[in-house]
Amino acid sequence: MTAATAAAGATLRATAAGATHATGATATRAAHTTGATATGTAHTTGTATTRSATTRSALVVAALVATLVAALVATLVAALVATLVAALVATLVVAALVVAALVVAALVAALVATLV
């Protein structure tokens, strides 16, 4: 191995080991170090991606209220449907009883007419 080859290998090993990152020469390191990018700024200041405890509490309360309202609406709709179905069934039962009574009355009238 020549001296030039050994030097080139040492340079490659230093670069692969993160020599450019150690010096801060790359854009990636500079951005995270200085907070110049949106990601760096958000993590440094906590204004973009980190939610405060108040925001988290408000989200929890909003989710709880939404869940309760959804449960209330579902209960009311189920009760309304059950009431309507019960009323329909009762109406059909009464109609069937009236028809049965009319049939029996007609049979009785026919029997009386036959006997007289």
C-alpha distances in whole Angstrom, upper triangle without the diagonal:
4,7,8,6,7,10,11,10,12,15,15,16,18,20,20,22,24,23,26,28,28,29,32,30,31,34,34,34,36,39,39,39,42,44,44,44,47,45,44,47,49,47,48,51,52,55,53,52,53,57,59,62,65,63,62,66,67,65,66,70,70,68,71,74,73,73,76,77,76,78,81,81,80,83,85,85,85,88,89,88,90,93,93,93,95,98,97,98,101,102,102,104,107,107,107,109,112,111,112,115,116,116,118,121,121,121,124,126,126,127,130,131,131,133,135
4,5,5,6,9,10,11,12,14,15,16,18,20,21,22,25,23,25,28,28,28,31,29,30,34,34,34,36,39,39,39,41,43,43,43,47,45,44,47,49,47,48,51,53,55,53,52,54,58,60,62,65,64,63,67,68,66,67,71,71,69,72,75,74,74,77,79,77,79,82,82,81,84,87,86,86,90,91,90,92,95,95,95,97,100,99,100,103,104,104,105,108,108,109,111,113,113,114,117,118,118,120,122,123,123,126,128,128,129,132,133,133,135,137
4,5,5,6,9,10,10,12,14,15,16,18,20,21,23,21,23,26,25,25,28,27,28,32,32,32,33,36,37,36,39,41,41,41,45,43,42,45,47,45,45,49,50,53,52,51,52,56,58,60,63,62,61,65,66,65,66,69,69,68,71,74,73,73,76,78,76,78,81,81,81,84,86,85,86,89,90,90,91,94,95,94,97,99,99,100,103,104,104,105,108,108,109,111,113,113,114,117,118,118,120,123,123,123,126,128,128,129,132,133,133,135,138
4,5,5,6,9,10,11,12,14,15,17,18,20,21,19,21,24,24,24,26,24,26,29,30,30,31,34,35,35,37,39,39,39,42,41,40,43,45,44,44,47,49,51,49,49,50,54,56,59,62,60,60,63,65,63,64,68,67,66,69,72,71,71,75,76,74,76,79,79,79,82,84,83,84,87,88,88,89,92,92,92,95,97,97,98,101,102,101,103,106,106,107,109,111,111,112,115,116,116,118,121,121,121,124,126,126,127,130,131,131,133,136
4,5,5,6,9,10,11,12,14,15,16,18,20,19,21,24,24,24,26,25,25,29,29,29,31,34,34,34,37,39,38,38,42,40,39,42,44,43,43,47,48,50,48,48,49,53,55,58,60,59,58,62,63,61,63,66,66,65,67,70,69,69,73,74,72,74,77,77,77,80,82,81,82,85,86,85,87,90,90,90,92,95,94,95,98,99,99,101,104,104,104,107,109,108,109,112,113,113,115,118,118,119,121,123,123,124,127,128,128,131,133
4,5,5,6,9,10,10,12,14,15,16,19,17,19,22,22,22,25,24,25,28,29,28,30,33,33,33,35,38,38,38,41,39,38,41,43,41,42,45,47,49,48,47,48,52,54,56,59,58,57,61,62,60,61,65,65,64,66,69,68,68,72,73,72,73,77,77,76,79,81,81,81,84,86,85,86,90,90,90,92,94,94,95,98,99,99,101,103,104,104,107,109,108,109,112,113,113,115,118,118,119,121,123,123,125,127,128,129,131,133
4,5,5,6,9,10,10,12,14,15,17,15,17,20,19,19,22,21,22,26,26,26,27,30,31,30,33,35,35,35,39,37,36,39,41,39,39,43,44,47,46,45,46,50,52,54,57,56,55,59,60,59,60,64,63,62,65,68,67,67,71,72,71,73,76,76,75,78,80,80,80,84,85,84,86,89,89,89,92,94,94,94,97,99,98,100,103,103,104,106,108,108,109,112,113,113,115,118,118,119,121,123,123,125,127,128,129,131,133
4,5,5,6,9,10,11,12,14,16,14,16,19,19,19,21,20,20,24,24,24,26,29,29,29,32,34,33,34,37,35,34,37,39,38,38,42,43,45,44,43,44,48,51,53,56,54,54,57,59,57,58,62,61,60,63,66,65,65,68,70,68,70,73,73,73,76,78,77,78,81,82,81,83,86,86,86,89,91,91,92,95,96,96,97,100,100,101,103,105,105,106,109,110,110,112,115,115,116,118,120,120,122,124,125,126,128,130
4,5,5,6,9,10,10,12,14,14,16,18,19,19,22,20,21,24,24,24,26,29,29,29,32,34,34,34,37,35,34,37,39,37,37,41,42,44,43,42,43,47,49,52,55,53,52,56,57,55,57,60,60,59,62,64,63,63,67,68,67,69,72,72,71,74,76,76,76,79,81,80,82,85,85,85,87,90,89,90,93,94,94,96,98,99,99,102,104,103,104,107,109,108,110,113,113,114,116,118,118,120,122,123,124,126,128
4,5,5,6,9,10,10,12,11,14,16,16,17,19,18,19,23,23,22,24,27,27,27,30,32,32,32,35,34,32,36,37,35,36,39,41,43,42,41,42,46,48,50,53,52,51,55,56,54,56,59,59,58,61,63,62,63,66,67,66,68,71,71,71,74,76,76,76,79,81,80,82,85,85,85,87,90,89,90,93,94,94,96,99,99,99,102,104,104,105,108,109,109,111,113,114,115,117,119,119,120,123,124,125,127,129
4,5,5,6,8,10,11,9,11,14,14,14,17,15,16,20,20,20,22,24,25,24,27,29,29,29,33,31,30,33,35,33,33,37,38,40,39,39,40,44,46,48,51,50,49,53,54,53,54,57,57,56,59,62,61,61,65,66,65,67,70,70,69,72,74,74,75,78,79,78,80,83,83,83,86,88,88,89,92,93,93,95,97,98,98,101,103,103,104,106,108,108,110,112,113,113,116,117,118,119,122,123,123,125,128
4,5,5,6,8,10,9,11,14,14,15,17,16,16,19,19,19,21,24,24,24,27,29,29,29,31,30,29,32,34,32,33,36,37,39,38,37,39,42,45,47,50,48,48,51,53,51,52,56,55,54,57,60,58,59,62,63,62,64,67,67,67,70,72,71,72,75,76,76,77,80,81,80,83,85,85,86,89,90,90,92,94,95,95,98,100,99,101,103,105,104,107,109,109,110,113,114,115,116,119,120,120,122,124
4,5,5,6,9,9,11,13,13,15,17,17,17,20,20,19,22,24,24,24,27,29,29,29,32,30,29,32,34,31,32,36,37,39,38,36,38,41,44,46,49,47,47,50,52,50,51,55,55,53,56,59,58,58,61,63,62,63,66,67,66,69,71,71,71,74,76,75,77,80,80,80,82,85,84,85,88,89,89,91,94,94,94,97,99,99,100,103,104,104,106,108,109,110,112,114,114,115,118,119,120,122,124
4,5,5,6,5,8,10,10,11,14,14,14,18,18,16,19,22,21,21,24,26,27,27,30,28,26,30,31,29,29,33,34,37,36,35,36,40,42,44,47,46,45,49,50,49,50,53,53,52,55,58,57,57,61,62,61,63,66,66,66,68,71,70,71,74,75,75,77,79,80,80,82,85,85,85,88,90,90,91,94,94,95,97,99,99,101,103,105,105,107,109,110,110,113,114,115,116,119,120,120,122,124
4,5,5,5,6,9,10,11,12,11,11,15,15,14,17,19,19,19,22,24,24,24,27,25,24,27,29,27,28,31,33,35,33,32,34,38,40,42,45,44,43,47,48,46,48,51,51,50,53,56,55,55,58,60,59,60,63,64,63,66,68,68,69,72,73,72,74,77,77,77,80,82,82,83,86,87,87,89,92,92,92,95,97,97,98,101,102,102,104,106,107,108,110,112,112,114,116,117,118,120,122
4,5,7,9,10,11,13,14,14,13,16,15,15,18,20,20,20,23,25,25,25,27,25,24,28,29,27,28,32,32,34,33,32,33,37,39,42,44,43,42,46,47,45,46,50,50,49,51,54,53,53,57,58,57,58,62,62,61,64,66,66,66,70,71,70,72,75,75,75,78,80,80,80,83,85,85,86,89,90,90,92,94,94,95,98,99,100,101,104,104,105,108,109,110,111,114,115,115,117,119
4,6,9,9,9,12,13,14,14,17,15,14,18,20,19,19,22,24,25,25,27,25,23,27,28,26,27,30,31,34,33,31,32,36,38,40,43,42,41,44,46,44,45,49,49,48,51,53,52,53,56,57,56,58,61,62,61,64,66,66,66,69,71,70,72,75,75,75,78,80,80,81,84,85,85,87,89,90,90,93,95,95,96,99,100,100,102,104,105,106,108,110,110,112,114,115,116,118,120
4,5,5,6,9,10,10,10,13,12,11,14,16,15,15,19,20,21,21,24,22,20,24,25,23,23,27,28,31,30,28,30,33,35,38,41,39,39,42,44,42,43,47,47,46,49,51,51,51,54,56,55,57,60,60,60,62,65,64,65,68,69,69,71,73,74,74,77,79,79,80,82,84,84,86,88,89,89,92,94,94,95,98,99,99,101,103,104,105,107,109,109,111,113,114,115,117,119
4,5,5,6,9,9,10,14,13,11,14,17,16,16,19,21,21,22,25,23,21,25,27,25,25,28,30,32,31,31,32,35,37,40,43,41,41,45,46,45,46,49,50,49,52,54,53,54,57,58,58,60,62,63,63,65,68,67,68,71,72,72,74,77,77,77,80,82,82,83,86,87,87,89,92,92,93,95,97,97,98,101,102,103,104,107,107,108,111,112,113,114,117,118,118,120,122
4,5,5,6,6,6,10,10,9,11,14,14,14,16,18,18,19,22,21,19,22,24,23,23,26,28,30,29,28,30,34,36,39,41,40,40,43,44,43,45,48,48,47,50,52,52,52,56,57,56,58,61,61,61,64,66,66,67,70,71,71,72,75,76,76,78,80,80,81,84,85,86,88,90,91,91,94,95,96,97,100,101,101,103,105,106,107,109,111,111,113,115,116,117,119,121
4,5,5,6,6,9,8,6,9,12,11,11,14,16,16,17,20,18,16,19,21,19,19,23,24,27,26,25,26,30,32,35,38,36,36,40,41,40,41,45,44,44,47,49,48,49,52,54,53,55,58,58,58,61,63,63,64,67,68,68,69,72,73,73,75,77,78,79,81,83,83,85,87,88,88,91,93,93,94,97,98,98,100,103,103,104,106,108,109,110,112,114,114,116,118
4,6,8,9,12,11,8,11,14,13,11,15,17,18,19,22,20,18,21,23,21,20,24,26,28,28,27,28,32,33,36,39,38,38,41,42,41,43,46,46,46,48,51,50,51,54,56,55,57,60,60,60,63,65,65,66,69,70,70,72,74,75,75,78,80,80,81,84,85,85,87,90,90,91,93,95,96,97,99,101,101,103,105,106,107,109,111,111,113,115,116,117,119,121
4,5,8,11,12,9,10,13,13,11,14,17,17,19,22,21,18,21,24,22,21,24,26,29,28,28,29,33,35,37,40,39,39,42,44,43,45,48,48,48,50,52,52,53,56,57,57,59,61,62,62,65,67,67,68,71,72,72,74,76,77,77,80,82,82,83,86,87,87,89,92,92,93,95,97,98,99,101,103,103,105,107,108,109,111,113,113,115,117,118,119,121,123
4,6,8,8,5,6,9,10,8,10,13,14,15,18,17,15,17,20,19,18,21,23,25,25,25,26,30,32,35,37,36,36,40,41,40,42,45,45,44,47,49,49,50,53,54,54,56,58,59,59,62,64,64,65,68,69,69,71,73,74,74,77,79,79,80,83,84,84,86,89,89,90,92,94,95,96,98,100,100,102,104,105,106,108,110,110,112,114,115,116,118,120
4,7,9,7,7,10,12,11,12,15,14,16,19,19,17,19,22,21,20,24,26,27,27,27,28,32,34,37,39,38,38,42,43,42,44,47,46,46,49,51,51,52,55,56,55,58,60,60,61,63,65,65,66,69,70,70,72,75,75,76,78,80,80,81,84,85,85,87,90,90,91,94,95,96,97,99,101,101,103,105,106,107,109,111,111,113,115,116,117,119,121
4,5,6,6,9,10,11,12,14,13,14,17,16,15,18,20,19,19,22,24,26,24,24,26,30,32,36,38,36,36,40,41,39,41,45,44,44,47,49,48,49,52,53,52,55,57,57,58,61,62,62,63,66,67,67,69,72,72,72,75,77,77,78,81,82,82,84,86,87,88,90,92,92,94,96,97,98,100,102,102,104,106,107,108,110,112,113,114,116,118
4,6,5,6,9,10,10,11,10,10,13,13,12,15,17,17,17,20,22,23,21,22,24,28,30,33,35,33,34,38,38,37,39,42,41,41,44,46,45,46,50,50,50,52,55,54,55,58,60,59,61,63,64,64,66,69,69,70,72,74,74,75,78,79,79,82,84,84,85,88,89,89,91,94,94,95,97,99,100,101,103,105,105,107,109,110,111,113,115
4,6,5,6,9,10,10,10,9,12,11,10,13,15,14,15,18,20,21,20,19,21,25,28,31,33,31,31,35,36,34,36,39,39,38,41,43,42,44,47,48,47,49,52,52,52,55,57,57,58,61,62,62,64,66,66,67,70,71,71,73,75,77,77,79,81,82,83,85,87,87,88,91,92,92,95,97,97,98,101,102,103,104,107,108,109,111,112
4,5,5,6,8,10,10,11,14,12,10,13,16,14,14,18,19,21,20,20,22,25,27,30,33,31,31,35,36,35,37,40,40,39,42,44,44,45,48,49,49,51,53,53,54,57,58,58,60,62,63,63,65,68,68,69,71,73,74,75,77,79,79,81,83,84,85,87,89,89,91,93,94,95,97,99,100,101,103,104,105,107,109,110,111,113,115
4,6,5,6,8,8,9,13,12,10,12,15,14,14,17,19,20,20,20,22,25,27,31,33,31,32,35,36,35,37,40,40,40,43,45,44,46,49,49,49,52,54,54,55,57,59,59,61,63,64,64,66,69,69,70,72,74,74,76,78,79,80,82,84,85,86,88,90,90,92,94,95,96,98,100,101,102,104,105,106,108,110,111,112,114,116
4,6,5,5,5,6,9,8,6,9,12,11,11,14,16,17,16,17,19,22,24,28,30,28,29,32,33,32,34,37,36,37,40,41,41,42,45,46,46,48,50,51,51,54,56,55,57,60,61,61,63,65,66,66,69,71,71,72,75,76,76,78,81,81,82,85,86,87,88,91,92,92,94,96,97,98,100,102,103,104,106,107,109,111,112
4,6,5,7,7,10,8,5,8,10,9,9,12,14,16,15,15,17,20,22,25,28,26,27,30,31,30,32,35,35,35,38,40,39,40,43,44,44,46,49,49,50,52,54,54,56,58,59,60,62,64,64,65,68,69,70,71,73,75,75,77,79,80,81,83,85,86,87,89,91,91,93,95,96,97,99,101,102,103,105,106,108,109,111
4,6,8,10,12,11,8,10,12,11,9,13,15,17,17,18,18,22,24,27,29,28,28,32,33,32,34,37,37,37,40,42,42,43,46,47,47,49,51,52,53,55,57,57,58,61,62,63,64,67,67,68,71,72,73,74,76,78,78,80,82,83,84,86,88,89,90,92,94,94,96,98,99,100,102,104,105,107,108,110,111,113,114
4,5,8,11,11,7,8,12,11,9,12,15,16,16,17,18,22,23,27,28,27,28,32,32,32,34,37,37,37,40,42,42,43,46,47,47,49,51,52,53,55,57,57,59,61,62,63,65,67,67,68,71,72,73,74,77,78,79,80,83,83,84,87,88,89,90,93,94,95,97,98,99,101,103,104,105,107,109,110,111,113,115
4,6,7,7,4,5,8,8,7,9,11,12,13,14,15,19,20,24,25,24,25,28,29,28,31,33,33,34,37,38,38,40,42,43,43,46,48,48,49,52,53,53,55,57,58,59,61,63,64,65,67,69,69,71,73,74,75,77,79,80,81,83,84,85,87,89,90,91,93,95,96,97,99,100,101,103,105,106,107,109,111
4,7,8,6,6,10,11,10,12,14,14,14,16,17,21,23,26,27,26,27,31,31,30,33,35,35,35,38,40,39,41,44,44,44,47,49,49,50,53,54,54,56,59,59,60,62,64,64,65,68,69,70,71,74,75,76,78,80,80,81,84,85,86,87,90,91,92,94,95,96,98,100,101,102,104,106,107,108,110,111
4,5,5,6,8,10,10,12,13,13,12,13,16,19,21,25,26,24,26,29,29,28,31,33,32,33,36,37,37,38,41,42,42,44,46,46,47,50,51,51,53,56,56,57,59,61,61,62,65,66,67,68,71,72,72,74,76,77,78,81,82,82,84,86,87,88,90,92,93,94,96,98,99,100,102,103,105,107,108
4,5,5,6,9,10,10,11,10,9,10,13,16,18,22,23,21,22,26,26,24,27,30,29,29,33,34,33,35,38,38,38,41,43,43,44,46,48,48,49,52,53,53,55,57,58,59,61,63,63,65,67,68,69,71,73,73,75,77,78,79,81,83,84,85,87,89,89,91,93,94,95,97,99,100,101,103,105
4,5,5,6,9,10,10,11,9,9,11,15,18,21,23,20,21,25,25,24,26,29,28,28,31,33,32,34,37,37,37,40,42,42,43,46,47,47,49,51,52,52,55,57,57,58,61,62,62,64,66,67,68,70,72,73,74,76,78,78,80,82,83,84,86,88,89,90,92,94,95,96,98,99,100,102,104
4,5,5,6,8,10,11,10,11,12,16,18,21,23,22,22,26,26,26,28,31,30,31,34,35,35,36,39,40,40,42,45,45,46,48,50,50,51,54,55,55,58,60,60,61,64,65,66,67,69,71,71,73,75,76,77,79,81,82,83,85,87,87,89,91,92,93,95,97,98,99,101,103,104,106,107
4,5,5,6,8,8,8,10,11,14,16,20,21,20,21,24,25,24,27,29,29,29,32,34,34,35,38,39,39,41,43,44,45,47,49,49,51,53,54,55,57,59,59,60,63,64,65,67,69,70,71,73,75,75,77,79,80,81,83,85,86,87,89,90,92,93,95,96,97,99,101,102,103,105,107
4,6,6,5,6,5,6,8,11,13,17,18,16,17,21,21,21,23,26,25,26,29,30,30,32,34,35,35,38,40,40,41,44,45,45,47,50,50,51,53,55,56,57,59,61,61,63,65,66,67,69,71,72,73,75,77,78,79,81,82,83,85,87,88,89,91,93,94,95,97,98,100,102,103
4,6,5,8,8,7,8,11,13,16,19,17,18,21,22,21,23,26,26,27,29,31,31,32,35,36,36,39,41,41,42,45,46,47,48,50,52,52,54,56,57,58,60,62,63,64,66,67,68,70,72,73,74,76,78,79,80,82,84,85,86,88,89,91,92,94,95,97,98,100,101,103,104
4,6,8,10,10,10,13,14,18,20,19,20,23,24,24,26,28,28,29,32,33,34,35,38,39,39,41,43,44,45,47,49,49,51,53,54,55,57,59,60,61,63,65,66,67,69,70,71,73,75,76,77,79,81,82,83,85,87,88,89,91,92,94,95,97,98,100,101,103,104,106,107
4,5,8,10,9,11,12,15,17,16,18,21,21,22,24,26,26,27,30,31,32,33,36,37,37,40,41,42,43,46,47,48,49,52,53,54,55,57,58,59,61,63,64,66,67,69,70,72,73,74,76,78,79,80,82,84,85,86,88,90,91,92,94,95,97,98,100,101,103,104,106
4,6,6,5,8,9,12,14,13,14,17,18,18,20,23,23,24,26,28,28,30,32,33,34,36,38,39,40,42,43,44,46,48,49,50,52,54,55,56,58,59,60,62,64,65,66,68,70,71,72,74,76,77,78,80,82,83,84,86,87,89,90,92,93,95,96,98,99,101,102
4,6,6,8,9,13,13,12,14,17,17,17,20,22,22,23,26,27,27,29,31,32,33,35,37,37,39,41,42,43,45,47,48,49,51,52,53,55,57,58,59,61,63,64,65,67,68,69,71,73,74,75,77,79,80,81,83,85,86,87,89,90,92,93,95,96,98,99,101
4,6,8,10,14,15,12,14,17,17,16,19,21,21,22,25,26,26,28,30,31,31,34,35,36,37,39,41,41,43,45,46,47,49,51,51,53,55,56,57,59,61,62,63,65,67,67,69,71,72,73,75,77,78,79,81,83,84,85,87,88,90,91,93,94,96,97,99
4,6,10,13,14,12,12,16,16,15,18,20,20,20,23,25,24,26,29,29,29,32,34,34,35,38,39,40,41,44,45,45,47,49,50,51,53,55,56,57,59,60,61,63,65,66,67,69,71,72,73,75,77,78,79,81,82,84,85,87,88,90,91,93,94,96,97
4,7,10,12,10,10,14,15,14,16,19,19,19,22,24,24,25,28,29,29,31,33,34,35,37,39,40,41,43,45,45,47,49,50,51,53,55,56,57,59,61,62,63,65,66,68,69,71,72,74,75,77,78,80,81,83,84,86,87,88,90,92,93,94,96,98
4,7,8,6,7,10,11,10,13,15,15,16,18,20,21,22,24,26,26,28,30,31,32,34,36,37,38,40,41,43,44,46,47,48,50,52,53,54,56,58,59,61,62,64,65,67,68,69,71,73,74,75,77,79,80,81,83,84,86,87,89,90,92,93,95
4,5,5,6,9,10,11,13,14,15,17,19,20,21,23,25,26,27,29,30,32,33,35,36,38,39,41,42,43,45,47,48,49,51,53,54,55,57,59,60,61,63,64,66,67,69,70,72,73,75,76,78,79,81,82,84,85,87,88,90,91,93,94,96
4,5,5,6,9,10,10,12,14,15,16,18,20,21,22,24,26,27,28,30,31,33,35,36,37,39,40,42,43,45,46,48,49,51,52,54,55,57,58,60,61,63,64,66,67,69,70,72,73,75,76,78,79,81,82,84,85,86,88,90,91,92,94
4,5,5,6,9,10,10,12,14,15,16,18,20,21,22,24,26,27,28,30,31,33,34,36,37,39,40,42,43,45,46,48,49,51,52,54,55,57,58,60,61,63,64,66,67,69,70,72,73,75,76,78,79,80,82,84,85,86,88,90,91,92
4,5,5,6,9,10,10,12,14,15,16,18,20,21,22,24,26,27,28,30,31,33,34,36,37,39,40,42,43,45,46,48,49,51,52,54,55,57,58,60,61,63,64,66,67,69,70,72,73,75,76,78,79,80,82,83,85,86,88,89,91
4,5,5,6,9,10,11,12,14,15,16,18,20,21,23,24,26,27,29,30,31,33,35,36,37,39,41,42,43,45,47,48,49,51,52,54,55,57,58,60,61,63,64,66,67,69,70,72,73,75,76,78,79,81,82,83,85,87,88,89
4,5,5,6,9,10,10,12,14,15,16,18,20,21,22,24,26,27,29,30,31,33,35,36,37,39,41,42,43,45,46,48,49,51,52,54,55,57,58,60,61,63,64,66,67,69,70,72,73,75,76,78,79,80,82,84,85,86,88
4,5,5,6,9,10,10,12,14,15,16,18,20,21,22,24,26,27,28,30,31,33,34,36,37,39,40,42,43,45,46,48,49,51,52,54,55,57,58,60,61,63,64,66,67,69,70,72,73,74,76,78,79,80,82,84,85,86
4,5,5,6,9,10,10,12,14,15,16,18,20,21,22,24,26,27,28,30,31,33,34,36,37,39,40,42,43,45,46,48,49,51,52,54,55,57,58,60,61,63,64,66,67,69,70,72,73,75,76,77,79,80,82,83,85
4,5,5,6,9,10,11,12,14,15,17,18,20,21,23,24,26,27,29,30,32,33,35,36,37,39,41,42,43,45,47,48,49,51,52,54,55,57,58,60,61,63,64,66,67,69,70,71,73,75,76,77,79,81,82,83
4,5,5,6,8,10,11,12,14,15,16,18,20,21,22,24,26,27,28,30,31,33,35,36,37,39,40,42,43,45,46,48,49,51,52,54,55,57,58,60,61,63,64,66,67,69,70,72,73,75,76,78,79,80,82
4,5,5,6,9,10,10,12,14,15,16,18,20,21,22,24,26,27,28,30,31,33,34,36,37,39,40,42,43,45,46,48,49,51,52,54,55,57,58,60,61,63,64,66,67,69,70,72,73,74,76,78,79,80
4,6,5,6,9,10,10,12,14,15,16,18,20,21,22,24,26,27,28,30,32,33,34,36,37,39,40,42,43,45,46,48,49,51,52,54,55,57,58,60,61,63,64,66,67,69,70,71,73,75,76,78,79
4,5,5,6,9,10,11,12,14,15,16,18,20,21,23,24,26,27,29,30,32,33,35,36,37,39,41,42,43,45,47,48,49,51,52,54,55,57,58,60,61,63,64,66,67,69,70,71,73,75,76,77
4,5,5,6,8,10,10,12,14,15,16,18,20,21,22,24,26,27,28,30,31,33,34,36,37,39,41,42,43,45,46,48,49,51,52,54,55,57,58,60,61,63,64,66,67,69,70,72,73,75,76
4,5,5,6,9,10,11,12,14,15,16,18,20,21,22,24,26,27,28,30,32,33,34,36,37,39,40,42,43,45,46,48,49,51,52,54,55,57,58,60,61,63,64,66,67,69,70,72,73,75
4,6,5,6,9,10,10,12,14,15,16,18,20,21,22,24,26,27,28,30,32,33,34,36,37,39,41,42,43,45,47,48,49,51,53,54,55,57,58,60,61,63,64,65,67,69,70,72,73
4,5,5,6,9,10,11,12,14,15,16,18,20,21,22,24,26,27,29,30,31,33,35,36,37,39,41,42,43,45,47,48,49,51,52,54,55,57,58,60,61,63,64,65,67,69,70,71
4,5,5,6,8,10,11,12,14,15,16,18,20,21,22,24,26,27,28,30,31,33,35,36,37,39,40,42,43,45,46,48,49,51,52,54,55,57,58,60,61,63,64,66,67,69,70
4,5,5,6,9,10,11,12,14,15,16,18,20,21,22,24,26,27,28,30,32,33,34,36,37,39,40,42,43,45,46,48,49,51,52,54,55,57,58,60,61,63,64,66,67,69
4,6,5,6,9,10,10,12,14,15,16,18,20,21,22,24,26,27,28,30,32,33,34,36,37,39,41,42,43,45,47,48,49,51,52,54,55,57,58,59,61,63,64,65,67
4,5,5,6,9,10,11,12,14,15,16,18,20,21,22,24,26,27,29,30,31,33,35,36,37,39,41,42,43,45,47,48,49,51,52,54,55,57,58,60,61,63,64,65
4,5,5,6,8,10,10,12,14,15,16,18,20,21,22,24,26,27,29,30,32,33,35,36,37,39,40,42,43,45,46,48,49,51,52,54,55,57,58,60,61,63,64
4,6,5,6,9,10,11,12,14,15,16,18,20,21,22,24,26,27,28,30,32,33,35,36,37,39,40,42,43,45,46,48,49,51,52,54,55,57,58,60,61,63
4,6,5,6,9,10,10,12,14,15,16,18,20,21,22,24,26,27,28,30,31,33,35,36,37,39,41,42,43,45,47,48,49,51,52,54,55,57,58,60,61
4,5,5,6,9,10,10,12,14,15,16,18,20,21,22,24,26,27,29,30,31,33,35,36,37,39,41,42,43,45,47,48,49,51,52,54,55,57,58,60
4,5,5,6,9,10,11,12,14,15,16,18,20,21,23,24,26,27,29,30,32,33,34,36,38,39,41,42,43,45,46,48,49,51,52,54,55,57,58
4,5,5,6,9,10,11,12,14,15,16,18,20,21,22,24,26,27,28,30,32,33,34,36,37,39,40,42,43,45,46,48,49,51,52,54,55,57
4,6,5,6,9,10,10,12,14,15,16,18,20,21,22,24,26,27,29,30,31,33,35,36,37,39,41,42,43,45,46,48,49,51,52,54,55
4,5,5,6,9,10,11,12,14,15,16,18,20,21,23,24,26,27,29,30,32,33,35,36,37,39,41,42,43,45,47,48,49,51,52,54
4,5,5,6,9,10,11,12,14,15,16,18,20,21,22,24,26,27,28,30,32,33,35,36,37,39,40,42,43,45,46,48,49,51,52
4,5,5,6,9,10,11,12,14,15,16,18,20,21,22,24,26,27,28,30,31,33,34,36,37,39,40,42,43,45,46,48,49,51
4,5,5,6,9,10,10,12,14,15,16,18,20,21,23,24,26,27,29,30,31,33,35,36,37,39,41,42,43,45,46,48,49
4,5,5,6,9,10,11,12,14,15,16,18,20,21,23,24,26,27,29,30,31,33,35,36,37,39,41,42,43,45,47,48
4,5,5,6,9,10,11,12,14,15,16,18,20,21,22,24,26,27,29,30,32,33,34,36,37,39,40,42,43,45,46
4,5,5,6,9,10,10,12,14,15,16,18,20,21,22,24,26,27,28,30,31,33,34,36,37,39,40,42,43,45
4,5,5,6,9,10,11,12,14,15,16,18,20,21,23,24,26,27,29,30,31,33,35,36,37,39,41,42,43
4,5,5,6,9,10,11,12,14,15,16,18,20,21,23,24,26,27,29,30,31,33,35,36,37,39,41,42
4,5,5,6,9,10,10,12,14,15,16,18,20,21,22,24,26,27,28,30,32,33,34,36,37,39,40
4,5,5,6,9,10,11,12,14,15,16,18,20,21,22,24,26,27,28,30,31,33,34,36,37,39
4,5,5,6,9,10,11,12,14,15,17,18,20,21,23,24,26,27,29,30,31,33,35,36,37
4,5,5,6,9,10,10,12,14,15,16,18,20,21,22,24,26,27,28,30,31,33,35,36
4,5,5,6,9,10,10,12,14,15,16,18,20,21,22,24,26,27,28,30,31,33,34
4,5,5,6,9,10,10,12,14,15,16,18,20,21,22,24,26,27,28,30,31,33
4,5,5,6,9,10,11,12,14,15,17,18,20,21,23,24,26,27,29,30,31
4,5,5,6,9,10,11,12,14,15,16,18,20,21,22,24,26,27,29,30
4,5,5,6,9,10,10,12,14,15,16,18,20,21,22,24,26,27,28
4,5,5,6,9,10,10,12,14,15,16,18,20,21,22,24,26,27
4,5,5,6,9,10,11,12,14,15,16,18,20,21,23,24,26
4,5,5,6,9,10,11,12,14,15,16,18,20,21,23,24
4,5,5,6,9,10,10,12,14,15,16,18,20,21,22
4,5,5,6,9,10,10,12,14,15,16,18,20,21
4,5,5,6,9,10,11,12,14,15,16,18,20
4,5,5,6,9,10,10,12,14,15,16,18
4,5,5,6,9,10,10,12,14,15,16
4,5,5,6,9,10,10,12,14,15
4,5,5,6,9,10,10,12,14
4,5,5,6,8,10,11,12
4,5,5,6,9,10,11
4,5,5,6,9,10
4,5,5,6,9
4,5,5,6
4,6,5
4,6
4
